[in-house]
Amino acid sequence: MATTTSITTTYAGEKMAGFISAALLSANSLDRGGMEVKSNIKYKQVIKTFVTDSLVADGSCDFADTSTVTLGERYLEPKEFQVNLALCKKDFRSDWDAISMGMSAHDNLPPSFQDYLIGYVAAKVAETIENTVWQGADGAGSFDGINALATADGDVIDVTGVSAGAGGLTALNIIDELGKVVDAIPQTIYGREDLYIYISQKAYRAYVRALGAQGFVDRFNNQELGSLVFDGVKLFVANGQEDDTMVCAQSSNLYFGTGLMNDTNEVKVLDMADLDGSQNVRVIMRYTATVNFGIGSEIVLYTPQA
């Protein structure tokens, strides 16, 4: 059975080039180096953790253990996902792009629409991955995201924020709330080059507005999105982050696992005419994905009050 297709375009003179779709979120947490990407994972990969306490003791003539070593491990076990669409070529014969399908009864999907469809599906999958990386909850079509994993980990440093029901993060409170996150950062990681506070677009806009109210307009108006710093810690605008949730961590402590990165960009379009005699065109995409972190005690999770 073909995927339900609704043709809403009309012929109006010369065909306009291209198709227009709703703006799609970019998987910027991966594209901009927001976490470590572990590829070529066929089944499962182990993340080894190594933690010690104080290493230095007073000198003596004897060898004496000066520390304890704690070895641990976490796992990246990518989950398999798929996209399956079935389009009937008959649905496109009444459309303004029908002439590009050819004159034969054994016609093809309009080439321009096929190119658009490939790009659209790949971008839509990127949006889904970005949202799931942060907001995901294990279930159909999803996996546990960083927020869910951090919530369940007793080693993660929890910070309770303002009530989401009262508006959550706003220009009036964002500076104080970011301050709570920075105050909770362990001394061992504060100042590290790859330390970020991962915030939503909503929180970032609130911070920019708060700076503007304080008269710092000229200092940030021309800066690239996500280039601002708070109390020495860089802000990372994660498009998939929840509006009133923040995570502070080193990018080297966050991991995205997959089989092949190219899988998330490979969309196959199969004309079924030569295989089963139908007029269907199938759109197929398969990929694997998951996330995890290494050391929970070096992560700060800010969540709104219930």
Buried (B, 14 or more C-beta within 10 A) or exposed (E): EBBEEEEEEEEEEEBEEEBEEEEBBBBBBBEBEBBBEBBEBEEEBEBEBEEEEEEEEEEEEEEEEEEEEEEEEBEBBBBEBEBEBBBBBEBBBEBBBBEBBEEEEEBBBBEBBBEBBBBBBBBBBBBBBBBBBBBBEEEEEBBBBBBBBBBEBEEBBBBEBBEBEEEBBBBEBBBEBBEBBBEBBEEEBEEBEBBBBBBBBBBBBBBBBBBBEEEEEEEEEEEEEBEBEBEEBBBBBBBBBBBBBBBBBBBEBBBBBBBBEEBBBEBEBEBBBEEEEBBBBBBBBBBBBBBBBBBBBBBBBBBBEE
